[in-house]
Amino acid sequence: MKPQRVTAWCAISSAGIIGPYFFEENVNSARYKEMLENEFVPAAQGMDCVEGWWFMQDGARPHRTAEVFRLLDEHFPGRIIGLDYESQFGGGMDWPPYSSDLNPCNFFLWG
């Protein structure tokens, strides 16, 4: 019997917390993009957290595909902090390659 695995994802801002969203299957680029498109972006728009806001994500492989960056760039043009974003799209900021995980959720949300 294989152990059950669940991945939790959420966003945090001064306006509040968006999520959490749970992935019961392995997170791949298509599943991540679908969650962003169908869950996160509408929730962020509903909280007025898109226009003028920055989106920051870590360097996980599913986060770094052209499809995901295109979707994010559509809503957060030039305001993305993420590994490989700057080299693929210009603007934004690259995630520091050898930094510890700088995501505020790791410090303020997860135990």
Buried (B, 14 or more C-beta within 10 A) or exposed (E): EEEEEEBEBBBBBEEEBBBEBEBEEEBEBEBBBEBBBEBBBEBBEEBEBBEEBEBBBBBBEBBBBEEBBEBBBEBBEEBBBBBBBBEBBEEBBBBEEEEEEEBEBEEEBEE
